[in-house]
Amino acid sequence: MRQGTKRRGATTRPRPEKKRLFTLEVSITGGPISESFARKNPVISRTIEIRGDQTPADLHEAIFDAFEREEEHMYEFQIGGKRPMDPKARRYVLAAAMEDPFGDRKPAGDVSRTAIGSLGLKTGETFGYWFDFGDDWWHQADVLAIDEGSSRGKLPKVTARVGESPPQYVDWDEEA
């Protein structure tokens, strides 16, 4: 058989991204958190495992569930920047935001069509996740490990939790 051809009924090899397991620690770094909640929870983070062939949209769903959010909002991932909204960061956005007539920064890609493994992430690297463009929940994702091989069970999954999940909407009257 010539190289590059496939026999009928033969299984294809898994893409390399499917064999890579990314372990990320996602921390809340900003948002509408009351002072009393912040004092009780100085660190709020979740460790999440995700395969390289899964997408930032899959990671969003894992973060959404991990922090016990209730209502969906716009979000984006910012890869390669030094700070939130860094103009040098590559932005991965929802399909609806790919054509922003008022935006001056063209997105790098669609969160549902980009594989985590194709982002060029390295162990020790950090990237941003911005959820709810009105309340501005800012998150930092640290790449703890990239392993060859897969994890047991359904992915993505949360493997560690630090701190309580803040309410998505703070009732500031109760805080007074």
Contact map, one row per residue, 1 for C-alpha under 8 A:
11101000000000000000000000000000000000000000000000000000000000000000000000000000000000000000000000000000000000000000000000000000000000000000000000000000000000000000000000000000
11111000000000000000000000000000000000000000000000000000000000000000000000000000000000000000000000000000000000000000000000000000000000000000000000000000000000000000000000000000
11111000000000000000000000000000000000000000000000000000000000000000000000000000000000000000000000000000000000000000000000000000000000000000000000000000000000000000000000000000
01111100000000000000000000000000000000000000000000000000000000000000000000000000000000000000000000000000000000000000000000000000000000000000000000000000000000000000000000000000
11111110000000000000000000000000000000000000000000000000000000000000000000000000000000000000000000000000000000000000000000000000000000000000000000000000000000000000000000000000
00011111010000000000000000000000000000000000000000000000000000000000000000000000000000000000000000000000000000000000000000000000000000000000000000000000000000000000000000000000
00001111110000000000000000000000000000000000000000000000000000000000000000000000000000000000000000000000000000000000000000000000000000000000000000000000000000000000000000000000
00000111110000000000000000000000000000000000000000000000000000000000000000000000000000000000000000000000000000000000000000000000000000000000000000000000000000000000000000000000
00000011111000000000000000000000000000000000000000000000000000000000000000000000000000000000000000000000000000000000000000000000000000000000000000000000000000000000000000000000
00000111111100000000000000000000000000000000000000000000000000000000000000000000000000000000000000000000000000000000000000000000000000000000000000000000000000000000000000000000
00000000111110000000000000000000000000000000000000000000000000000000000000000000000000000000000000000000000000000000000000000000000000000000000000000000000000000000000000000000
00000000011111000000000000000000000000000000000000000000000000000000000000000000000000000000000000000000000000000000000000000000000000000000000000000000000000000000000000000000
00000000001111100000000000000000000000000000000000000000000000000000000000000000000000000000000000000000000000000000000000000000000000000000000000000000000000000000000000000000
00000000000111110110000000000000000000000000000000000000000000000000000000000000000000000000000000000000000000000000000000000000000000000000000000000000000000000000000000000000
00000000000011111110000000000000000000000000000000001000000000000000000000000000000000000000000000000000000000000000000000000000000000000000000000000000000000000000000000000000
00000000000001111111000000000000000000000000000000010000000000000000000000000000000000000000000000000000000000000000000000000000000000000000000000000000000000000000000000000000
00000000000000111111000000000000000000000000000000111000000000000000000000000000000000000000000000000000000000000011110000000000000000000000000000000000000000000000000000000000
00000000000001111111100000000000000000000000000000111100000000000000000000000000000000000000000000000000000000000000000000000000000000000000000000000100000000000000000000000000
00000000000001111111100000000000000000000000000000110000000000000000000000000000000000000000000000000000000000000000000000000000000000000000000000011100000000000000000000000000
00000000000000011111110000000000000000000000000000110000000000000000000000000000000000000000000000000000000000000000100000000000000000000000000001111100000000000000000000000000
00000000000000000111111000000000000000000000000011110000000000000000000000000000000000000000000000000000000000000000000000000000000000000000000011111110000000000000000000000000
00000000000000000001111100000000000000000000000011110000000000000000000000000000000000000000000000000000000000000000000000000000000000000000001111100000000000000000000000000000
00000000000000000000111110000000000000000000001111000000000000000000000000000000000000000000000000000000000000000000000000000000000000000000001111000000000000000000000000000000
00000000000000000000011111000000000000000000001110000000000000000000000000000000000000000000000000000000000000000000000000000000000000000000111110000000000000000000000000000000
00000000000000000000001111100000000000000000111100000000000000000000000000000000000000000000000000000000000000000000000000000000000000000001111100000000000000000000000000000000
00000000000000000000000111110000000000000000111100000000000000100000000000000000000000000000000000000000000000000000000000000000000000000011110000000000000000000000000000000000
00000000000000000000000011111000000000000011110000000000000000000000000000000000000000000000000000000000000000000000000000000000000000000011100000000000000000000000000000000000
00000000000000000000000001111110000000000011100000000000000000000000000000000000000000000000000000000000000000000000000000000000000000001111000000000000000000000000000000000000
00000000000000000000000000111110000000000000000000000000000000000000000000000000000000000000000000000000000000000000000000000000000000001111000000000000000000000000000000000000
00000000000000000000000000011111100000000000000000000000000000000000000000000000000000000000000000000000000000000000000000000000000000011110000000000000000000000000000000000000
00000000000000000000000000011111100000000000000000000000000000000000000000000000000000000000000000000000000000000000000000000000000000111100000000000000000000000000000000000000
00000000000000000000000000000111110000000000000000000000000000000000000000000000000000000000000000000000000000000000000000000000000000111000000000000000000000000000000011000000
00000000000000000000000000000111111011000000000000000000000000000000000000000000000000000000000000000000000000000000000000000000000000000000000000000000000000000000011001000000
00000000000000000000000000000001111111000000000000000000000000000000000000000000000000000000000000000000000000000000000000000000000000000000000000000000000000000000000001010010
00000000000000000000000000000000111111100000000000000000000000000000000000000000000000000000000000000000000000000000000000000000000000000000000000000000000000000000000000000000
00000000000000000000000000000000011111110000000000000000000000000000000000000000000000000000000000000000000000000000000000000000000000000000000000000000000000000000000000000010
00000000000000000000000000000000111111111000000000000000000000000000000000000000000000000000000000000000000000000000000000000000000000000000000000000000000000000000010000000000
00000000000000000000000000000000111111111100000000000000000000000000000000000000000000000000000000000000000000000000000000000000000000000000000000000000000000000000000000000000
00000000000000000000000000000000001111111100000000000000000000000000000000000000000000000000000000000000000000000000000000000000000000000000000000000000000000000000000000000000
00000000000000000000000000000000000111111100000000000000000000000000000000000000000000000000000000000000000000000000000000000000000000000000000000000000000000000000000000000000
00000000000000000000000000000000000011111111000000000000000000000000000000000000000000000000000000000000000000000000000000000000000000000000000000000000000000000011000000000000
00000000000000000000000000000000000001111111000000000000000000000000000000000000000000000000000000000000000000000000000000000000000000000000000000000000000000000010000000000000
00000000000000000000000000110000000000001111100000000000000000000000000000000000000000000000000000000000000000000000000000000000000000000000000000000000000000000110000000000000
00000000000000000000000000110000000000001111110000000000000000000000000000000000000000000000000000000000000000000000000000000000000000000000000000000000000000001111100000000000
00000000000000000000000011110000000000000011111000000000000000000000000000000000000000000000000000000000000000000000000000000000000000000000000000000000000000001110000000000000
00000000000000000000000011100000000000000001111100000000000000100110000000000000000000000000000000000000000000000000000000000000000000000000000000000000000001111100000000000000
00000000000000000000001111000000000000000000111110000000000000000000000000000000000000000000000000000000000000000000000000000000000000000000000000000000000001111000000000000000
00000000000000000000001111000000000000000000011111000000000001000000000000000000000000000000000000000000000000000000000000000000000000000000000000000000000111110000000000000000
00000000000000000000111100000000000000000000001111100000000000000000000000000000000000000000000000000000000000000000000000000000000000000000000000000000001111100000000000000000
00000000000000000000111000000000000000000000000111110100001000000000000000000000000000000000000000000000000000000000000000000000000000000000000000000000001110000000000000000000
00000000000000001111110000000000000000000000000011111100000000000000000000000000000000000000000000000000000000000001100000000000000000000000000000000100001100000000000000000000
00000000000000011111110000000000000000000000000001111110000000000000000000000000000000000000000000000000000000000011110000000000000000000000000000000000000000000000000000000000
00000000000000101100000000000000000000000000000000111110000000000000000000000000000000000000000000000000000000000011100000000000000000000000000000000000000000000000000000000000
00000000000000000100000000000000000000000000000001111111011000000000000000000000000000000000000000000000000000000011100000000000000000000000000000000000000000000000000000000000
00000000000000000000000000000000000000000000000000011111111000000000000000000000000000000000000000000000000000111111000000000000000000000000000000000000000000000000000000000000
00000000000000000000000000000000000000000000000000000111111100000000000000001000000000000001000000000000000000110111000000000000000000000000000000000000000000000000000000000000
00000000000000000000000000000000000000000000000000000011111110000000000000000000000000000000000000000000000000110000000000000000000000000000000000000000000000000000000000000000
00000000000000000000000000000000000000000000000000000111111111000000000000000000000000000000000000000000000000010000000000000000000000000000000000000000000100000000000000000000
00000000000000000000000000000000000000000000000001000111111111100000000000000000000000000000000000000000000000000000000000000000000000000000000000000000000100000000000000000000
00000000000000000000000000000000000000000000000000000001111111110000000000000000000000000000000000000000000000000000000000000000000000000000000000000000000000000000000000000000
00000000000000000000000000000000000000000000000000000000111111111000000000000000000000000000000000000000000000000000000000000000000000000000000000000000000000000000000000000000
00000000000000000000000000000000000000000000000100000000011111111100000000000000000000000000000000000000000000000000000000000000000000000000000000000000000111000000000000000000
00000000000000000000000001000000000000000000010000000000001111111110000000000000000000000000000000000000000000000000000000000000000000000000000000000000000000000000000000000000
00000000000000000000000000000000000000000000000000000000000111111111100000000000000000000000000000000000000000000000000000000000000000000000000000000000000000000000000000000000
00000000000000000000000000000000000000000000000000000000000011111111100000000000000000000000000000000000000000000000000000000000000000000000000000000000000000000000000000000000
00000000000000000000000000000000000000000000010000000000000001111111100000000000000000000000000000000000000000000000000000000000000000000000000000000000000001000000000000000000
00000000000000000000000000000000000000000000010000000000000000111111100000000000000000000000000000000000000000000000000000000000000000000000000000000000000000000000110000000000
00000000000000000000000000000000000000000000000000000000000000011111110000000000000000000000000000000000000000000000000000000000000000000000000000000000000000000000101000000000
00000000000000000000000000000000000000000000000000000000000000011111111100000000000000000000000000000000000000000000000000000000000000000000000000000000000000000000001100000000
00000000000000000000000000000000000000000000000000000000000000000001111100000000000000000000000000000000000000000000000000000000000000000000000000000000000000000000000100000000
00000000000000000000000000000000000000000000000000000000000000000000111110000000000000000000000000000000000000000000000000000000000000000000000000000000000000000000000000000000
00000000000000000000000000000000000000000000000000000000000000000000111111000000000000000000000000000000000000000000000000000000000100000000000000000000000000000000000000000000
00000000000000000000000000000000000000000000000000000000000000000000001111100000000000000000000000000000000000000000000000000000001110000000000000000000000000000000000000000000
00000000000000000000000000000000000000000000000000000000000000000000000111110000000000000000010000000000000000000000000000000000001110000000000000000000000000000000000000000000
00000000000000000000000000000000000000000000000000000000000000000000000011111000000000000000110000000000000000000000000000000000111110000000000000000000000000000000000000000000
00000000000000000000000000000000000000000000000000000000000000000000000001111100000000000011110000000000000000100000000000000000111000000000000000000000000000000000000000000000
00000000000000000000000000000000000000000000000000000001000000000000000000111110000000000011100000000000000000100000000000000011110000000000000000000000000000000000000000000000
00000000000000000000000000000000000000000000000000000000000000000000000000011111100110001111000000000000000000000000000000000011110000000000000000000000000000000000000000000000
00000000000000000000000000000000000000000000000000000000000000000000000000001111100000001111000000000000000000000000001000000111000000000000000000000000000000000000000000000000
00000000000000000000000000000000000000000000000000000000000000000000000000000111110000011100000000000000000000000000000000000110000000000000000000000000000000000000000000000000
00000000000000000000000000000000000000000000000000000000000000000000000000000111111111111100000000000000000000000000000000000010000000000000000000000000000000000000000000000000
00000000000000000000000000000000000000000000000000000000000000000000000000000001111101001000000000000000000000000000000000000000000000000000000000000000000000000000000000000000
00000000000000000000000000000000000000000000000000000000000000000000000000000000111111000000000000000000000000000000000000000000000000000000000000000000000000000000000000000000
00000000000000000000000000000000000000000000000000000000000000000000000000000100111111000000000000000000000000000000000000000001000000000100000000000000000000000000000000000000
00000000000000000000000000000000000000000000000000000000000000000000000000000100101111101000000000000000000000000000000000000000000000000000000000000000000000000000000000000000
00000000000000000000000000000000000000000000000000000000000000000000000000000000111111111000000000000000000000000000000000000000000000000000000000000000000000000000000000000000
00000000000000000000000000000000000000000000000000000000000000000000000000000000100011111000000000000000100000000000000000000000000000000000000000000000000000000000000000000000
00000000000000000000000000000000000000000000000000000000000000000000000000000001100001111100000000000000000000000000000000000000000000000000000000000000000000000000000000000000
00000000000000000000000000000000000000000000000000000000000000000000000000000111110011111110000000000000000000000000000000000000000000000000000000000000000000000000000000000000
00000000000000000000000000000000000000000000000000000000000000000000000000000111100000011111000000000000001100000000000000000000000000000000000000000000000000000000000000000000
00000000000000000000000000000000000000000000000000000000000000000000000000011110000000001111100000000000011110000000000000000000000000000000000000000000000000000000000000000000
00000000000000000000000000000000000000000000000000000001000000000000000000011110000000000111110000000000001111100000000000000000000000000000000000000000000000000000000000000000
00000000000000000000000000000000000000000000000000000000000000000000000000111000000000000011111011000000001011100000000000000000000000000000000000000000000000000000000000000000
00000000000000000000000000000000000000000000000000000000000000000000000001110000000000000001111111000000000001110000000000000000000000000000000000000000000000000000000000000000
00000000000000000000000000000000000000000000000000000000000000000000000000000000000000000000111111000000000001110000000000000000000000000000000000000000000000000000000000000000
00000000000000000000000000000000000000000000000000000000000000000000000000000000000000000000011111100000000000000000000000000000000000000000000000000000000000000000000000000000
00000000000000000000000000000000000000000000000000000000000000000000000000000000000000000000111111110000000000000000000000000000000000000000000000000000000000000000000000000000
00000000000000000000000000000000000000000000000000000000000000000000000000000000000000000000111111110000011011000000000000000000000000000000000000000000000000000000000000000000
00000000000000000000000000000000000000000000000000000000000000000000000000000000000000000000000111111000000000000000000000000000000000000000000000000000000000000000000000000000
00000000000000000000000000000000000000000000000000000000000000000000000000000000000000000000000011111110010000000000000000000000000000000000000000000000000000000000000000000000
00000000000000000000000000000000000000000000000000000000000000000000000000000000000000000000000000111110000000000000000000000000000000000000000000000000000000000000000000000000
00000000000000000000000000000000000000000000000000000000000000000000000000000000000000000000000000011111000000000000000000000000000000000000000000000000000000000000000000000000
00000000000000000000000000000000000000000000000000000000000000000000000000000000000000000000000000011111110000000000000000000000000000000000000000000000000000000000000000000000
00000000000000000000000000000000000000000000000000000000000000000000000000000000000000000000000000000111110000000000000000000000000000000000000000000000000000000000000000000000
00000000000000000000000000000000000000000000000000000000000000000000000000000000000000100000000000000011111000000000000000000000000000000000000000000000000000000000000000000000
00000000000000000000000000000000000000000000000000000000000000000000000000000000000000000010000001010011111100000000000000000000000000000000000000000000000000000000000000000000
00000000000000000000000000000000000000000000000000000000000000000000000000000000000000000111100001000000111111000000000000000000000000000000000000000000000000000000000000000000
00000000000000000000000000000000000000000000000000000000000000000000000000000000000000000111000000000000011111000000000000000000000000000000000000000000000000000000000000000000
00000000000000000000000000000000000000000000000000000000000000000000000000000000000000000011100001000000001111101100000000000000000000000000000000000000000000000000000000000000
00000000000000000000000000000000000000000000000000000000000000000000000000000000000000000001111001000000001111111100000000000000000000000000000000000000000000000000000000000000
00000000000000000000000000000000000000000000000000000011100000000000000000011000000000000001111000000000000011111100000000000000000000000000000000000000000000000000000000000000
00000000000000000000000000000000000000000000000000000011110000000000000000000000000000000000011000000000000001111100000000000000000000000000000000000000000000000000000000000000
00000000000000000000000000000000000000000000000000000010000000000000000000000000000000000000000000000000000011111110000000000000000000000000000000000000000000000000000000000000
00000000000000000000000000000000000000000000000000000011000000000000000000000000000000000000000000000000000011111111011000000000000000000000000000000000000000000000000000000000
00000000000000001000000000000000000000000000000000011111000000000000000000000000000000000000000000000000000000001111111000000000000000000000000000000000000000000000000000000000
00000000000000001000000000000000000000000000000000111111000000000000000000000000000000000000000000000000000000000111111000000000000000000000000000000000000000000000000000000000
00000000000000001001000000000000000000000000000000111100000000000000000000000000000000000000000000000000000000000011111110000000000000000000000000000000000000000000000000000000
00000000000000001000000000000000000000000000000000010000000000000000000000000000000000000000000000000000000000000111111110000000000000000000000000000000000000000000000000000000
00000000000000000000000000000000000000000000000000000000000000000000000000000010000000000000000000000000000000000111111110000000000000000000000000000000000000000000000000000000
00000000000000000000000000000000000000000000000000000000000000000000000000000000000000000000000000000000000000000000111111000000000000000000000000000000000000000000000000000000
00000000000000000000000000000000000000000000000000000000000000000000000000000000000000000000000000000000000000000000111111101000000000000000001000000000000000000000000000000000
00000000000000000000000000000000000000000000000000000000000000000000000000000000000000000000000000000000000000000000000111111000000000000000001001000000000000000000000000000000
00000000000000000000000000000000000000000000000000000000000000000000000000000000000000000000000000000000000000000000000011111000000000000000001111000000000000000000000000000000
00000000000000000000000000000000000000000000000000000000000000000000000000000000000000000000000000000000000000000000000001111100000000000000011110000000000000000000000000000000
00000000000000000000000000000000000000000000000000000000000000000000000000000000000000000000000000000000000000000000000011111110000000000000011000000000000000000000000000000000
00000000000000000000000000000000000000000000000000000000000000000000000000000011000000000000000000000000000000000000000000011111000000000001111000000000000000000000000000000000
00000000000000000000000000000000000000000000000000000000000000000000000000001111100000000000000000000000000000000000000000001111100000000001110000000000000000000000000000000000
00000000000000000000000000000000000000000000000000000000000000000000000000001110000100000000000000000000000000000000000000000111110000000111100000000000000000000000000000000000
00000000000000000000000000000000000000000000000000000000000000000000000000111100000000000000000000000000000000000000000000000011111000000111100000000000000000000000000000000000
00000000000000000000000000000000000000000000000000000000000000000000000000111100000000000000000000000000000000000000000000000001111110011110000000000000000000000000000000000000
00000000000000000000000000000000000000000000000000000000000000000000000011110000000000000000000000000000000000000000000000000000111110011100000000000000000000000000000000000000
00000000000000000000000000000000000000000000000000000000000000000000000111100000000000000000000000000000000000000000000000000000011111111000000000000000000000000000000000000000
00000000000000000000000000000000000000000000000000000000000000000000000011100000000000000000000000000000000000000000000000000000011111111000000000000000000000000000000000000000
00000000000000000000000000000000000000000000000000000000000000000000000000000000000000000000000000000000000000000000000000000000000111110000000000000000000000000000000000000000
00000000000000000000000000000011000000000000000000000000000000000000000000000000000000000000000000000000000000000000000000000000000111111000000000000000000000000000000000000000
00000000000000000000000000000111000000000000000000000000000000000000000000000000000000000000000000000000000000000000000000000000011111111100000000000000000000000000000000000000
00000000000000000000000000011111000000000000000000000000000000000000000000000000000000000000000000000000000000000000000000000000011110111110000000000000000000000000000000000000
00000000000000000000000000011110000000000000000000000000000000000000000000000000000100000000000000000000000000000000000000000001111000011111000000000000000000000000000000000000
00000000000000000000000001111100000000000000000000000000000000000000000000000000000000000000000000000000000000000000000000000001110000001111100000000000000000000000000000000000
00000000000000000000000011111000000000000000000000000000000000000000000000000000000000000000000000000000000000000000000000000111100000000111110000000000000000000000000000000000
00000000000000000000000111100000000000000000000000000000000000000000000000000000000000000000000000000000000000000000000000000111100000000011111000000000000000000000000000000000
00000000000000000000000111000000000000000000000000000000000000000000000000000000000000000000000000000000000000000000000000011110000000000001111100000000000000000000000000000000
00000000000000000000011110000000000000000000000000000000000000000000000000000000000000000000000000000000000000000000000011111100000000000000111111000000000000000000000000000000
00000000000000000000011110000000000000000000000000000000000000000000000000000000000000000000000000000000000000000000000000110000000000000000011111000000000000000000000000000000
00000000000000000000111100000000000000000000000000000000000000000000000000000000000000000000000000000000000000000000000000110000000000000000001111100000000000000000000000000000
00000000000000000001111000000000000000000000000000000000000000000000000000000000000000000000000000000000000000000000000001100000000000000000001111110000000000000000000000000000
00000000000000000001110000000000000000000000000000000000000000000000000000000000000000000000000000000000000000000000000000000000000000000000000011111100000000000000000000000000
00000000000000000011100000000000000000000000000000000000000000000000000000000000000000000000000000000000000000000000000000000000000000000000000001111100000000000000000000000000
00000000000000000011100000000000000000000000000000000000000000000000000000000000000000000000000000000000000000000000000000000000000000000000000000111110000000000000000000000000
00000000000000000111100000000000000000000000000000100000000000000000000000000000000000000000000000000000000000000000000000000000000000000000000000111111000000000000000000000000
00000000000000000000100000000000000000000000000000000000000000000000000000000000000000000000000000000000000000000000000000000000000000000000000000001111101000000000000000000000
00000000000000000000000000000000000000000000000000000000000000000000000000000000000000000000000000000000000000000000000000000000000000000000000000000111110000000000000000000000
00000000000000000000000000000000000000000000000000000000000000000000000000000000000000000000000000000000000000000000000000000000000000000000000000000011111000000000000000000000
00000000000000000000000000000000000000000000000000000000000000000000000000000000000000000000000000000000000000000000000000000000000000000000000000000001111110000000000000000000
00000000000000000000000000000000000000000000000011100000000000000000000000000000000000000000000000000000000000000000000000000000000000000000000000000010111110000000000000000000
00000000000000000000000000000000000000000000000111100000011001000000000000000000000000000000000000000000000000000000000000000000000000000000000000000000011111000000000000000000
00000000000000000000000000000000000000000000000111000000000001000000000000000000000000000000000000000000000000000000000000000000000000000000000000000000011111100000000000000000
00000000000000000000000000000000000000000000011110000000000001000100000000000000000000000000000000000000000000000000000000000000000000000000000000000000000111111000000000000000
00000000000000000000000000000000000000000000011110000000000000000000000000000000000000000000000000000000000000000000000000000000000000000000000000000000000011111000000000000000
00000000000000000000000000000000000000000000011100000000000000000000000000000000000000000000000000000000000000000000000000000000000000000000000000000000000001111100000000000000
00000000000000000000000000000000000000000001111000000000000000000000000000000000000000000000000000000000000000000000000000000000000000000000000000000000000001111110000000000000
00000000000000000000000000000000000000000011110000000000000000000000000000000000000000000000000000000000000000000000000000000000000000000000000000000000000000011111000000000000
00000000000000000000000000000000000000001111100000000000000000000000000000000000000000000000000000000000000000000000000000000000000000000000000000000000000000001111100000000000
00000000000000000000000000000000000000001001000000000000000000000000000000000000000000000000000000000000000000000000000000000000000000000000000000000000000000000111110000000000
00000000000000000000000000000000000000000001000000000000000000000011000000000000000000000000000000000000000000000000000000000000000000000000000000000000000000000011111000000000
00000000000000000000000000000000100010000000000000000000000000000010000000000000000000000000000000000000000000000000000000000000000000000000000000000000000000000001111100000000
00000000000000000000000000000000100000000000000000000000000000000001100000000000000000000000000000000000000000000000000000000000000000000000000000000000000000000000111111000000
00000000000000000000000000000000000000000000000000000000000000000000110000000000000000000000000000000000000000000000000000000000000000000000000000000000000000000000011111000000
00000000000000000000000000000001000000000000000000000000000000000000000000000000000000000000000000000000000000000000000000000000000000000000000000000000000000000000001111100000
00000000000000000000000000000001110000000000000000000000000000000000000000000000000000000000000000000000000000000000000000000000000000000000000000000000000000000000001111110000
00000000000000000000000000000000000000000000000000000000000000000000000000000000000000000000000000000000000000000000000000000000000000000000000000000000000000000000000011111110
00000000000000000000000000000000010000000000000000000000000000000000000000000000000000000000000000000000000000000000000000000000000000000000000000000000000000000000000001111111
00000000000000000000000000000000000000000000000000000000000000000000000000000000000000000000000000000000000000000000000000000000000000000000000000000000000000000000000000111111
00000000000000000000000000000000000000000000000000000000000000000000000000000000000000000000000000000000000000000000000000000000000000000000000000000000000000000000000000111111
00000000000000000000000000000000010100000000000000000000000000000000000000000000000000000000000000000000000000000000000000000000000000000000000000000000000000000000000000111111
00000000000000000000000000000000000000000000000000000000000000000000000000000000000000000000000000000000000000000000000000000000000000000000000000000000000000000000000000011111
